[in-house]
Amino acid sequence: MKKYFSQLKMEIDSLTVFSKLKEDPAISCLRLLLDTIEDKDTNTSIDLYSRFVSALYKNTASLTDYIKTLVLQDDNFYVKGHAEKKHIDHVIRDSVDHELSILQKIASLTSDSFQDIIGYEGFLPEWTTRPIDIQYDFMEKLSNISVTGYGIYAKYCFFRLKEGNVVPVVHPDYQPLNQLFGYERERNIIIKNTKALIDGKGASNMLLYGDAGTGKSSTVKAVAADLSPKGLRIIEVKKNQLYQIPWLMEELSLNPLKFILFIDDLSFTGNDDNFSALKATLEGSISGCGDNVVIYATSNRRHLLKENFRDRMGDELHINDTMQETMSLSARFGLAVTFQKPDKEEYLSIVKALADQYGIDMDKQELFKKAEAHAIRKNGRSPRTAKQFIELLKIGL
């Protein structure tokens, strides 16, 4: 077994296509353990063994599942080439097959085999293993890569831009689609357009505009989460990052997944460079949207541009130009969906649905009376107002 461990260490060192896996914390500890277990004293072996198990336990107690996850989420050049439908030389494919067999060996290592060599009679933590076919799972992943994605896109659904890089939102804040009430017509338009994107049927860029608290952003996030198993991902772009959209589209153009670039609460002031950047992008003069990317934006203003005192005091020609510019930008979105504040009937319907969801047991008329009073205090009826009201009831306030 000592010879087997030594040979396995050299095989891990030889990984080329999956070379990044050698930098993984648990694999790094394992390499050191395999390299020294036959030569070091018991104390050193116990220390290295416990370091490896500690790194593993931070993720899972199953070594098999850990290795499988590493393999399926690795964004190596072979996976990218396959996703982009590039020609891959047979020697690279042969290397992949060989390296998968090495990773299969790692996934099958048992804690007993190490403990027998260490020879310590006290307690040592263990991990679990199970039967697995790493090569089969990897090839199955490649065959479904347009849905599963690769790299960080295989692990997460929500992303944002940070310092010129796409980074995952590990704990996204969103409501499931089945917990949104009211606005069925508006929601169905968004769902239908997004499904067209997924199906490659030519989806449109979309502007969601209307009153605050009506669920524009919540709807976009809920739809993205609901359709993520079908290969959809969402990347939030801040207003001061709009100039990066052409670069981002280029980066995503060969990715097999579908993407929503989400701009929340979009508005501009006069002479705003971001205004021109977005308009140029929507026009396609810088970089048109690829078949796998759409832009969804929300705004509380139909024409997006904040009016200030100077604009109001400006000459008629200036005002007309400003209106034309803002209307022109709005028109660049293929679809525009209006979210208006609900009337009394719809507002109370949302309140009732939320009350049922939260398990609020209250006389219906009393519930509605309190809901209306809350709306008056909170600047009018909206889904957000309804949810805040129910949450306060839930905690007894």
N, C-alpha and C positions, 0 to 999 in steps of 0.2 A: 504493500500500500504506500510506503514511503516513496518508492520509485514512481508509482503512479502519480502521486502528488507532485513530485518534482517535474515529471513530464507534462502534467497539466499546467503547471506554472509557466513553462516555456511555450506551451500552446496558447495560453492567454496572452503572453507577451507578443505573440506573432499576429494577433488580430489586426487586420488592416482595414477592411471595409467597416467593421464595427469597432474601430480603434478608440472612439470616444468613450466606449464602455469601460475602458481601462482606467479612466479618470473618475469613475463613479466611486463615492466614498466606501461603500461596502465591498466593491470589487477590488479597490486599492488595498483594503485591509486583508481581503482573502489572498491576494497575490503575495503579500508579505508573510502571511501565515503559511502558505504553501511552500514558500521559499526557505523558511527557517525551521519548520516543525521537526525535521529530522536531525538538525544540528544543535538546536538550542536546549537549554535546560527546561525543566518543568515549569518553573515560575515564568520564564519568558513566553513559553508556549501558551500558558493559561492567559497571560496578559493579551497576547495577539488574538487568541481565540475569542476572548470576551469583547475585544474591540470590534471584531467582525460581527459578532452576534448583536452587539449594541447598534451598529450601523444598520443592520438588517431590521431589527425590531422597530426602528424609527419609522419604518414603512409597512412591514408585515412580518408575521412569524413564518411565512412560507417562502423558502428559498426558490422553489419552483415558480411561484407566482411573481416573485421579484424579478427573476431573470426574464421571464416572459414579458413583463411590462417594459423592461429596459429594451428588449429586442423590438417590440412592436412600436415603441415610441421613438426609437432612434431615427434621426433625420439624416442619415448618411447619404453619400453621393449616389449609391445604388438605388435607394428608395426614391430620391429626387429624380434621377434619370428615368426610372420606371414611370413615375407619376407624370413626367413631362413627355413621355413616349419617345425618348431618345434611344438610339441604338446602343446596346451594351455588349461589349466584347465577351466572347465565351469564356475567356480566362478569368474575367471578373465574376461571371456567374458561377464558375467552378469554385472560386475563392469563397463566394457567399455560401455555397453548399458546405464547404469544409468548415467554415467558421461557425455555421449553425450547428454542426455536429459537436464542436468544442463547447458551445454554449449549452447544448443539450447535456453534456457531461457535468457542467457546473450546476445546472438546474437539478441534477440527480444526486448531488453530494449529500450525504447524511451526517448528522452531528455525531452519531455513534462511531463512524469511521475515524473522525478526528480524536474523539475521546479515548478510543482504544490506543492510539499512538501516544497521546499525552500521558496516559497512565495515572491520572489523578483520581484518587478514591473519593474525594469530596464532590460536592454538587457543581455541575457545570450546566449552564442554560442550553436548551436544545432548540432546533428549528424543525419545521415539517417539510416534507417533500411529497410529491404525488406523481403518478405516471403522466407524461406529456410528450407530445411530438412537436418540438419547437419549429422544425422546418415546415410542417403542415400548417401550423398557425401563422407563420410568417407569410407563406405563399397565399393563404386565404386572405390575410390582411391586404396584400398587394392587389388581389383581385377585386377588393372592395374599397380601394384607396380613395375613390371619389366620394365615399361616404364617411370613412373612418379618418381620413387625413393622415398626416405624419408629423413628427416632431411635436412642438407645443400645441399644434392644432388638433392632434390626436387626443390630447389630454384635457383641453379646456374648450369652452364655447365662447366666452366673453373675453375681449381684449381691449387694450388702449394703446395709444402712442406715448412713448416716454423717451425723450432725448434721441429721437430719430429711430427708435426701435419699437417693434410690436411686442408688447409684454402681456402676459395673461392676467386677467382679473380672477384671482384664486377663489374669492368668496363674493360672487356677484349679488347685487341687491335687485331682485326682481320678483314679481308675482306670477305664479303659474297662470296659464291662459284660462283655465277653468275657474279661476278666482276673480276674473274681471266680469263685471256686470254692466248691462246697458251697452249702448253704442254698437249693437250687433252689425248694423249696416257698414259703419266705418271700419270695424274690425275685420269684417269679411273681405272688404276691398284690399286691405293690407295683406291678409292671409293669401288671397288669390294671386296678388302680384308677386308675393314672395315665393309661392309655389311655382309660379311661372319661371322665376329665376332658377329654382332648383331643377326644374324639368328642362331648362335650356330653351324656353319658348319666348325669350325676349321680354324681360321685365323692364319696368320703367323706374327712373329715379322718382322719388316721392317726397312731397312736402306735406307735412301734417301741421295745420295751423288752427288756432282757436284759443279759447280762454284757458287760463292757468288752472291746473287741477282737474282737467277733464280726461286725463289718462293717455295723452299722446305718447309720452316716453314709455309709460308702463306697457302700452300695447306693443310697441316695437320690441321691447326687451322680452315680453312674454312670447311673442311670435318667434323670435330668434331662439329662445330656449326650447320651445315646443318642437321646432323643426330641426334642431341641431342633430338628432339621430339620422336625419336624411342628408347630412353633409353641409349644413349651414353654420356659419360663424359670423359674429358681429364684432366690429372694431370701432370704438368710440374715438372720434376726432374732435378736439377742442377747436374753438373759433380761431385761436392764434396758431393752429397747426394746419389750416386749410391749404397752405402752400405746399404741404407735403403730400397731398392727395395724389398728384401725378406720379410721384415716386412710388407711393404705396400701391397704386394700381399696376404699375410696371412689375413690382415685386410679386404681386398676387396673380398676374396674368397667366402664368403657367401652372398655378396651383390647382389641383383637381377639385377642391372644395368651392363652395359658393360663399360670397361675403357681402354683408351689409356694412357700409361705412356710415356710421351714425353720428349726426351732428345735432346735439341737443340744444334747445333754446337759442336758435339762430337769430341774430339781429346785428345790424351794423350802424355805425355812425358815418357822417359825411366824410368823404375822402379816405375811406377805409380800404387799405390795400387788400385785405382779406375778401372784401366784396368783389373786387376784380378777379382775384385768384379763383374763387368759387365759380363765378360766371364763366370764366375762360374754361374751367374744367368741364362744366356742364355743357358748354358749347362744343367741347372737343378740340379746341384750338391748341391746347397744350397736350392733353392725353385723354382720349375718349375712354369711357367705361368699357372694360372688357366684357365678354359674355358671362363672366362669373362674378361680376361686381356691380352693385347698385349703391346709390347714395340715398339715404333716408334722413330728412331733416325735420325738426320740429320748431315751431315759432309761435309766439303769441301775437305776432303782427303779420297780417296778410301780405304786406309789401316789404317786410323785413327791415326796413331802414328806420332807425329812430329819428324822429323829428325833434330838432332842438330850436331854441329861440332864434338863432341866426338864420335857420332855414325858413322859419315863419316870417321873418322880417326881410328875407331876400327878395330880389326882383322876380317878376312873374316868369321870366325865361328860366331863371335858376330853379325855381320851384317846379316848373314843368319838366325840366331835364331830370331832376331828382326823381320825380314820379315815374317818368319813362324808364329810367335806369332800374328802379326797384321792381316795377312791373315786368320789365324784361327778364330780370333774374328769376322772379317767381314763375314766369312762363317757361323757363328752361327745365323745370321739373315736369316730367311727363304726366304725373298724377298729382292732384292736390285734394286732400281730404280735410274737411272742416269738422272740428270738434267743438260744438257749441255747448254752453251750460245747459244742463237738463231742465225741463220744466218740472213743475211740482210733482206730477204723476210719475215721471221717470225717476226723479230724485228719490221719492219714497219707495219706488220699486227696488232701487239699488240698496237703500237702507234695509228693506225687508230681506233681501237676498243675503246681505252681509250679516244681518242679525241671525239668520238661520245658520250661516256658515260658522259663526262664532259661538253658537249655542246660547244666544240671548233669549231668555224666557220672560217676555213682557207683553202685556196687553197691546194689541196692534194699534189701537187708537192713541194710547199713551205714548207708544214708541214713536208714532208719526208726529205727535204734538211736540215731543222733545227734540226730534230731528229737525223740525222746522225752526224751532227756537234756536237751535245750535247753528243752523245755516244763517239766520239773521245776524247772529253775533260774529260769524266767521266769513263775512263778505260774500254771502250767497251760496246757492246750491251748486255742488259739484261732486263727482265721485270721491275726490280727496276729502272733502268736507264730510261726506257720508262715512268714509272709513275712519276718520279721526273721531267722529261721534261714537261709532260702535266700539272702537278701542277704549274710549273713555268709559263707556258703559261697562265694558268687560272688567275693568279694574275698579268699578264702583264709584266713579267720579261723575 
